[in-house]
Every structure is written in C-alpha cells, then in structure tokens.
Amino acid sequence: IFFRFSWAMAAVWAWQDERGDWNEYDHATSQAIEAALVTRKPKLSIRANRYTYTVDLRAMKQVNDNTKQSRPIRQICPSKPKMPNKEVEQLFEKYLNVVVTEVGDKTIDSLQGSAFEALCEDLGIDVEDPVLLVLAWKSQAKHSFSISRDEWARAMIALHVDSLKKLKAAIPAMRAEITDKDAFKDFYFFVFDFVKEDPATVLGNDTALAYWQLLLGPQWPLTNSWCTFISEVYKKAITRDVWKQLYYFSQLPTSLESYDIDEGAWPSVMDDFVDWFREKK
C-alpha cells in the first residue's frame, strides 16, 4: 500500500491566480487530484466554472483545455501532517540532534544551520545546491532557514519518499521540477521568505545577489549585468516586490529593446537598470 494513502483524504489542492493568490479547489476536485497522485496517475481532467482543465501532476499545473492558459497548482497540507513512517521521523531526530548538540539547547525542535549541512552530506550535495531550497519549498517552511517537524513530514509526503535512500533518489526529479516555468515561479517566490532573516521584510543586498546568481544565473543571460548594477549602483536592500518583479522582468527579450521606461509599469529600479544597461551597450 502506498504510504501516503492514510493521509491523502485530508489533502486540499489549490491553483494560483494572476495576482499570486492561492485558491482552493472544491472538496470533490481536491480528492480527485489527490487520488490521481496516490495512484501515480500523471494527468487527469477536471471541470470548474463551465471550463475543463487538464491537471498535470508532474509539471504541477492546470491547463485550460480551450484557452491553453496554464496556472500553477499545489497541495495544501493539513496543519499537522503525520510522519510517513518511523524512518522519516528518525531522520528528523538525527539531524535535529546535530543542532541540539551544537547549540546545547534541547528546546530546539526545527532543522537549521548544521542540521542542513549534515543532511546535504548524507545526500551527497553541496549546501548551496538548489535541491536544499526545493526541499524547503516542498515543506512550505514558514521561517527563514528553518524546517520544523511538521514541515519535514510535509516535505517527505510531497516528495513521495519515506527513507534517506528514496530522498537521495528523488534529487533528479527535484532538479527537474524547477525547470518547469510555472513551478519555478512559485519556487522562486518562496525563496525570498525562506532566505531573508526573520523578522526582516527585506533581503540584504549581498544575500539577494547570491541567490539571484544561484537561481536565475543558469537561465537568464542578463543575471551578471543585473547583479553588477545592484551591487555597484543600486546598493539597497531588496524588497519582496522587487524580488518578484524581477522574475517577470527576466522573461522579457534580453535586448530590452521593447522595454518602455515611460510606461511606469515596473519598479523604478528596473527603469534605472535599463538606462544603465543601454548606456553600457
């Protein structure tokens, strides 16, 4: 029996609208999607508001069969998901003990710092590997650089793994998932809150630069130019709005010839960057 099944019936699914808000499906649709996930069915058809959609559980998106409009989907877990099995719980305790021993505080009940280093060592990846961020994204972590016991369970459930061996085997799929445009956008938006320091509302300049290089560097040709501008000219902390808008900005043609500064649709930092970029050319 697939280990998720006992938990599955509590699951709720949602789709993301153009404002970035998540909207829950009705109960019947959520259960249909969850049933497809449990039985490893990659796609299913659903109907809502007179439209039919194809739900792609590999790409984690829904596509309107008529308009072909694509929107991200995700599973909203119960507030206290159960550990899939004893081994998953023991793994959490193993990495938690690394932190507790280092800090000397037995009240700590979340993975952080050295726990992630130990986990990455067991997985055979570097601590700066995006896979660690994908794991945090799957856990729906609420605090920066921290994964709670419930969030750990949530990640293991979402990744369909119940052992360290299976988690390691899931790494290629974790890398592949964020190559999907819609999934990457949701992942990229999540990273801002995970890597900023609590309770700050902005991201430090140096931190933003490092994560832009990590996340956008492989896919946006202007990443180096943007980072140079932010480092040498802008020099300010990065707001959530700037972080999010850069994702959409990075989808523009790299020549930036179509960018109209007078439209006023972008944050002023984008206008300043375009001016700087054109002068450099």
VOPAGU-2260 file (C-alpha; in pm, 1 decimal, decimal comma):
REM VOPAGU-2260
SITE   aa  ch    i         X         Y         Z
SITE  ILE   A    0       0,0       0,0       0,0
SITE  PHE   A    1     137,8     341,0     -94,1
SITE  PHE   A    2     241,5     510,6     231,3
SITE  ARG   A    3      61,0     837,7     153,0
SITE  PHE   A    4    -284,5     681,9     140,0
SITE  SER   A    5    -380,4     713,7     507,9
SITE  TRP   A    6    -307,0    1085,9     491,2
SITE  ALA   A    7    -443,3    1152,2     143,4
SITE  MET   A    8    -810,0    1208,3     220,7
SITE  ALA   A    9    -729,4    1517,8     431,1
SITE  ALA   A   10    -545,1    1693,1     149,4
SITE  VAL   A   11    -665,3    2015,0     -10,5
SITE  TRP   A   12    -542,4    2137,8    -350,2
SITE  ALA   A   13    -529,6    2492,8    -484,3
SITE  TRP   A   14    -447,3    2687,1    -800,3
SITE  GLN   A   15    -262,8    3019,3    -827,6
SITE  ASP   A   16    -422,1    3320,1    -996,2
SITE  GLU   A   17    -250,2    3606,0   -1177,8
SITE  ARG   A   18    -212,2    3805,6    -853,5
SITE  GLY   A   19     -17,6    3520,0    -696,1
SITE  ASP   A   20    -302,4    3424,6    -460,0
SITE  TRP   A   21    -384,6    3058,2    -399,4
SITE  ASN   A   22    -746,3    2947,9    -448,7
SITE  GLU   A   23    -871,7    2617,0    -310,4
SITE  TYR   A   24   -1049,5    2367,8    -532,6
SITE  ASP   A   25   -1380,0    2231,0    -406,9
SITE  HIS   A   26   -1363,3    1916,2    -195,9
SITE  ALA   A   27   -1453,5    1674,3    -475,4
SITE  THR   A   28   -1190,3    1816,3    -710,7
SITE  SER   A   29    -923,4    1810,1    -439,7
SITE  GLN   A   30    -997,8    1445,2    -369,8
SITE  ALA   A   31    -988,8    1358,8    -741,3
SITE  ILE   A   32    -647,6    1523,4    -775,4
SITE  GLU   A   33    -520,9    1354,0    -459,5
SITE  ALA   A   34    -646,4    1015,5    -577,7
SITE  ALA   A   35    -457,9    1061,4    -904,8
SITE  LEU   A   36    -144,0    1149,5    -710,1
SITE  VAL   A   37    -177,7     847,1    -480,9
SITE  THR   A   38    -219,3     609,6    -775,0
SITE  ARG   A   39      65,9     783,1    -962,0
SITE  LYS   A   40    -158,8     895,2   -1246,9
SITE  PRO   A   41      32,7    1181,9   -1413,3
SITE  LYS   A   42    -266,4    1368,6   -1558,1
SITE  LEU   A   43    -640,7    1399,0   -1509,3
SITE  SER   A   44    -925,7    1610,0   -1641,9
SITE  ILE   A   45   -1134,2    1832,1   -1413,0
SITE  ARG   A   46   -1425,1    2069,3   -1468,4
SITE  ALA   A   47   -1482,3    2403,9   -1295,8
SITE  ASN   A   48   -1694,3    2708,7   -1385,0
SITE  ARG   A   49   -1804,9    2561,0   -1718,0
SITE  TYR   A   50   -1444,0    2501,6   -1825,1
SITE  THR   A   51   -1244,9    2182,4   -1845,3
SITE  TYR   A   52    -881,9    2166,8   -1740,6
SITE  THR   A   53    -601,5    1916,7   -1766,2
SITE  VAL   A   54    -415,9    1882,5   -1436,1
SITE  ASP   A   55     -52,9    1781,2   -1488,2
SITE  LEU   A   56      87,8    1640,5   -1163,8
SITE  ARG   A   57     441,2    1616,9   -1298,1
SITE  ALA   A   58     455,3    1981,8   -1400,7
SITE  MET   A   59     225,4    2081,7   -1110,4
SITE  LYS   A   60      -1,1    2295,9   -1323,2
SITE  GLN   A   61    -352,1    2309,0   -1466,6
SITE  VAL   A   62    -411,3    2396,0   -1830,8
SITE  ASN   A   63    -740,9    2531,4   -1964,8
SITE  ASP   A   64    -829,5    2293,4   -2247,5
SITE  ASN   A   65    -981,3    2576,0   -2451,1
SITE  THR   A   66    -754,9    2878,8   -2394,1
SITE  LYS   A   67    -438,4    2680,2   -2305,4
SITE  GLN   A   68    -386,3    2918,7   -2010,1
SITE  SER   A   69    -155,6    2749,7   -1760,9
SITE  ARG   A   70    -159,2    2806,3   -1385,5
SITE  PRO   A   71      48,5    2654,7   -1102,6
SITE  ILE   A   72    -119,6    2414,9    -861,9
SITE  ARG   A   73      -9,3    2284,2    -524,5
SITE  GLN   A   74    -119,9    2064,2    -241,0
SITE  ILE   A   75    -217,6    2243,0      79,2
SITE  CYS   A   76    -136,4    2007,5     363,3
SITE  PRO   A   77    -312,5    1974,3     697,6
SITE  SER   A   78    -152,4    2186,4     970,8
SITE  LYS   A   79      -5,8    1878,2    1138,8
SITE  PRO   A   80      75,9    1611,9     878,1
SITE  LYS   A   81     181,4    1273,9    1017,6
SITE  MET   A   82     526,0    1129,7     957,2
SITE  PRO   A   83     500,2     872,1     674,8
SITE  ASN   A   84     688,7     613,7     884,7
SITE  LYS   A   85     932,0     568,3    1172,4
SITE  GLU   A   86    1238,2     604,7     949,9
SITE  VAL   A   87    1135,4     953,2     836,2
SITE  GLU   A   88    1086,0    1056,1    1199,1
SITE  GLN   A   89    1422,9     907,8    1295,1
SITE  LEU   A   90    1589,4    1103,6    1015,4
SITE  PHE   A   91    1442,9    1425,1    1153,3
SITE  GLU   A   92    1566,2    1333,9    1502,3
SITE  LYS   A   93    1912,2    1256,1    1364,8
SITE  TYR   A   94    1955,5    1596,6    1203,9
SITE  LEU   A   95    1781,1    1775,0    1492,1
SITE  ASN   A   96    2030,9    1621,4    1732,4
SITE  VAL   A   97    2314,6    1781,2    1534,0
SITE  VAL   A   98    2170,8    2125,9    1611,2
SITE  VAL   A   99    2079,6    2047,3    1971,7
SITE  THR   A  100    2429,8    1915,1    2040,9
SITE  GLU   A  101    2597,0    2212,9    1874,7
SITE  VAL   A  102    2383,9    2479,5    2045,7
SITE  GLY   A  103    2322,2    2296,9    2372,3
SITE  ASP   A  104    1951,7    2381,3    2371,7
SITE  LYS   A  105    1715,9    2083,5    2399,9
SITE  THR   A  106    1410,3    2301,5    2337,6
SITE  ILE   A  107    1501,1    2341,7    1969,0
SITE  ASP   A  108    1261,8    2143,9    1750,4
SITE  SER   A  109    1348,5    2251,7    1396,1
SITE  LEU   A  110    1624,2    2179,8    1148,8
SITE  GLN   A  111    1860,8    2469,2    1087,2
SITE  GLY   A  112    2225,5    2552,1    1025,6
SITE  SER   A  113    2443,5    2248,5    1092,2
SITE  ALA   A  114    2146,1    2013,7    1050,9
SITE  PHE   A  115    2123,9    2114,4     684,8
SITE  GLU   A  116    2497,8    2061,6     647,7
SITE  ALA   A  117    2463,7    1707,3     782,4
SITE  LEU   A  118    2164,2    1638,9     558,3
SITE  CYS   A  119    2348,2    1764,5     250,0
SITE  GLU   A  120    2647,6    1548,1     335,6
SITE  ASP   A  121    2423,0    1240,4     354,8
SITE  LEU   A  122    2260,8    1335,3      24,5
SITE  GLY   A  123    2594,9    1396,1    -144,8
SITE  ILE   A  124    2516,9    1755,3    -237,0
SITE  ASP   A  125    2667,0    2094,0    -151,3
SITE  VAL   A  126    2484,7    2315,6      99,7
SITE  GLU   A  127    2449,1    2575,2    -176,8
SITE  ASP   A  128    2274,5    2325,6    -405,4
SITE  PRO   A  129    1922,5    2445,5    -504,0
SITE  VAL   A  130    1795,9    2099,5    -403,8
SITE  LEU   A  131    1803,0    2208,0     -39,8
SITE  LEU   A  132    1580,0    2503,2    -129,3
SITE  VAL   A  133    1344,6    2271,7    -318,1
SITE  LEU   A  134    1317,7    2058,0      -3,9
SITE  ALA   A  135    1228,5    2368,8     197,3
SITE  TRP   A  136     977,9    2472,6     -70,4
SITE  LYS   A  137     812,0    2131,1     -52,8
SITE  SER   A  138     792,4    2163,6     324,9
SITE  GLN   A  139     615,9    2502,8     293,9
SITE  ALA   A  140     857,3    2630,2     561,0
SITE  LYS   A  141     727,8    2937,0     744,5
SITE  HIS   A  142    1052,9    3064,0     897,3
SITE  SER   A  143    1385,7    3154,1     741,9
SITE  PHE   A  144    1642,8    2877,1     716,5
SITE  SER   A  145    1433,1    2651,8     939,3
SITE  ILE   A  146    1224,3    2338,0     882,9
SITE  SER   A  147    1000,2    2227,0    1166,9
SITE  ARG   A  148     898,9    1870,3    1249,8
SITE  ASP   A  149     561,9    1910,5    1076,8
SITE  GLU   A  150     724,3    2077,7     776,5
SITE  TRP   A  151     973,9    1791,8     745,2
SITE  ALA   A  152     683,3    1545,6     733,7
SITE  ARG   A  153     508,9    1764,2     476,3
SITE  ALA   A  154     815,3    1763,7     250,3
SITE  MET   A  155     858,6    1387,0     269,1
SITE  ILE   A  156     491,3    1337,7     184,2
SITE  ALA   A  157     504,6    1581,7    -107,0
SITE  LEU   A  158     818,5    1415,7    -245,3
SITE  HIS   A  159     679,1    1062,4    -207,9
SITE  VAL   A  160     976,3     947,7      -1,6
SITE  ASP   A  161     993,4     751,2     321,4
SITE  SER   A  162    1367,8     691,2     360,5
SITE  LEU   A  163    1702,0     863,4     310,1
SITE  LYS   A  164    1770,4     633,9      13,8
SITE  LYS   A  165    1448,4     742,1    -157,3
SITE  LEU   A  166    1512,5    1107,0     -77,5
SITE  LYS   A  167    1852,2    1080,9    -244,1
SITE  ALA   A  168    1693,7     904,8    -542,1
SITE  ALA   A  169    1440,7    1188,8    -570,6
SITE  ILE   A  170    1709,7    1453,2    -628,0
SITE  PRO   A  171    1697,9    1435,9   -1012,3
SITE  ALA   A  172    1319,6    1483,3   -1002,1
SITE  MET   A  173    1358,7    1776,8    -762,2
SITE  ARG   A  174    1600,9    1941,1   -1003,9
SITE  ALA   A  175    1374,1    1868,5   -1298,7
SITE  GLU   A  176    1063,4    2012,0   -1133,5
SITE  ILE   A  177    1201,9    2364,2   -1111,8
SITE  THR   A  178    1284,9    2363,1   -1482,7
SITE  ASP   A  179     909,6    2395,7   -1542,7
SITE  LYS   A  180     826,1    2765,6   -1582,6
SITE  ASP   A  181     520,7    2771,8   -1355,7
SITE  ALA   A  182     678,9    2558,3   -1084,6
SITE  PHE   A  183     994,3    2769,7   -1092,4
SITE  LYS   A  184     797,5    3090,4   -1041,4
SITE  ASP   A  185     631,0    2955,2    -727,4
SITE  PHE   A  186     965,9    2818,8    -605,8
SITE  TYR   A  187    1144,9    3148,6    -677,1
SITE  PHE   A  188     879,7    3349,9    -489,6
SITE  PHE   A  189     909,6    3112,8    -190,9
SITE  VAL   A  190    1287,3    3152,0    -167,8
SITE  PHE   A  191    1264,1    3521,2     -73,8
SITE  ASP   A  192    1091,7    3446,6     257,3
SITE  PHE   A  193    1299,8    3139,8     330,7
SITE  VAL   A  194    1639,0    3309,8     297,0
SITE  LYS   A  195    1564,5    3651,3     448,3
SITE  GLU   A  196    1635,7    3697,1     817,5
SITE  ASP   A  197    1329,9    3693,8    1046,5
SITE  PRO   A  198    1165,2    3935,7    1122,8
SITE  ALA   A  199    1306,5    4147,9     839,1
SITE  THR   A  200    1079,0    4237,0     548,3
SITE  VAL   A  201    1364,9    4293,0     302,2
SITE  LEU   A  202    1655,1    4086,5     175,2
SITE  GLY   A  203    2010,3    4205,4     223,7
SITE  ASN   A  204    2183,5    4317,0     -94,1
SITE  ASP   A  205    2461,6    4056,8     -78,0
SITE  THR   A  206    2216,3    3776,5       0,9
SITE  ALA   A  207    1991,8    3870,8    -290,1
SITE  LEU   A  208    2288,2    3878,6    -527,5
SITE  ALA   A  209    2398,9    3530,0    -420,6
SITE  TYR   A  210    2056,5    3377,3    -469,7
SITE  TRP   A  211    1994,0    3554,7    -799,8
SITE  GLN   A  212    2316,5    3404,0    -929,3
SITE  LEU   A  213    2210,8    3062,6    -799,9
SITE  LEU   A  214    1852,2    3068,0    -926,5
SITE  LEU   A  215    1847,2    3299,3   -1228,9
SITE  GLY   A  216    2208,2    3264,4   -1340,1
SITE  PRO   A  217    2158,2    2936,6   -1529,3
SITE  GLN   A  218    1859,5    3067,2   -1726,3
SITE  TRP   A  219    1872,3    3448,4   -1758,3
SITE  PRO   A  220    2157,1    3588,6   -1971,4
SITE  LEU   A  221    2136,1    3929,3   -1800,8
SITE  THR   A  222    2190,9    3795,7   -1448,6
SITE  ASN   A  223    2552,0    3914,2   -1429,7
SITE  SER   A  224    2462,6    4258,5   -1561,1
SITE  TRP   A  225    2172,6    4289,6   -1318,5
SITE  CYS   A  226    2387,9    4182,0   -1023,0
SITE  THR   A  227    2662,7    4425,0   -1119,4
SITE  PHE   A  228    2407,3    4707,1   -1132,3
SITE  ILE   A  229    2254,9    4613,6    -795,5
SITE  SER   A  230    2598,3    4582,8    -634,3
SITE  GLU   A  231    2764,2    4893,5    -777,3
SITE  VAL   A  232    2476,5    5132,4    -844,5
SITE  TYR   A  233    2159,0    5042,3    -654,7
SITE  LYS   A  234    2324,5    4920,4    -330,8
SITE  LYS   A  235    1995,2    4897,0    -138,1
SITE  ALA   A  236    1818,1    4612,4      35,3
SITE  ILE   A  237    1576,4    4417,2    -184,0
SITE  THR   A  238    1202,7    4430,7    -118,8
SITE  ARG   A  239     965,7    4144,2    -186,3
SITE  ASP   A  240     812,3    4344,0    -473,0
SITE  VAL   A  241    1149,4    4394,9    -645,2
SITE  TRP   A  242    1232,7    4026,2    -595,6
SITE  LYS   A  243     903,8    3915,0    -750,2
SITE  GLN   A  244     902,4    4169,7   -1031,7
SITE  LEU   A  245    1249,9    4061,8   -1136,5
SITE  TYR   A  246    1107,0    3721,3   -1225,1
SITE  TYR   A  247     867,9    3883,5   -1473,8
SITE  PHE   A  248    1137,8    4124,2   -1591,7
SITE  SER   A  249    1364,8    3828,2   -1667,3
SITE  GLN   A  250    1103,7    3695,7   -1910,4
SITE  LEU   A  251    1148,3    3998,7   -2139,8
SITE  PRO   A  252    1367,0    3977,6   -2453,3
SITE  THR   A  253    1726,7    4016,1   -2336,0
SITE  SER   A  254    1791,3    4303,9   -2575,9
SITE  LEU   A  255    1546,6    4510,5   -2363,4
SITE  GLU   A  256    1455,5    4699,2   -2680,8
SITE  SER   A  257    1083,8    4652,1   -2608,4
SITE  TYR   A  258    1113,2    4797,2   -2257,7
SITE  ASP   A  259     933,3    5131,7   -2232,6
SITE  ILE   A  260    1052,5    5334,1   -1935,8
SITE  ASP   A  261     768,3    5585,0   -1979,8
SITE  GLU   A  262     501,5    5319,3   -1921,2
SITE  GLY   A  263     567,6    5323,5   -1547,7
SITE  ALA   A  264     459,2    4961,4   -1509,2
SITE  TRP   A  265     779,0    4843,0   -1341,4
SITE  PRO   A  266     954,4    4933,7   -1014,6
SITE  SER   A  267    1188,2    5228,5   -1065,1
SITE  VAL   A  268    1492,3    5005,7   -1010,1
SITE  MET   A  269    1409,4    4830,0   -1338,2
SITE  ASP   A  270    1390,9    5165,5   -1518,3
SITE  ASP   A  271    1727,7    5261,0   -1372,7
SITE  PHE   A  272    1877,2    4928,7   -1472,2
SITE  VAL   A  273    1755,2    4961,1   -1830,9
SITE  ASP   A  274    1905,2    5312,0   -1855,4
SITE  TRP   A  275    2234,0    5182,1   -1712,2
SITE  PHE   A  276    2229,7    4876,1   -1939,2
SITE  ARG   A  277    2165,0    5078,6   -2255,0
SITE  GLU   A  278    2445,8    5318,4   -2168,0
SITE  LYS   A  279    2683,4    5025,2   -2116,0
SITE  LYS   A  280    2593,5    4889,9   -2459,8
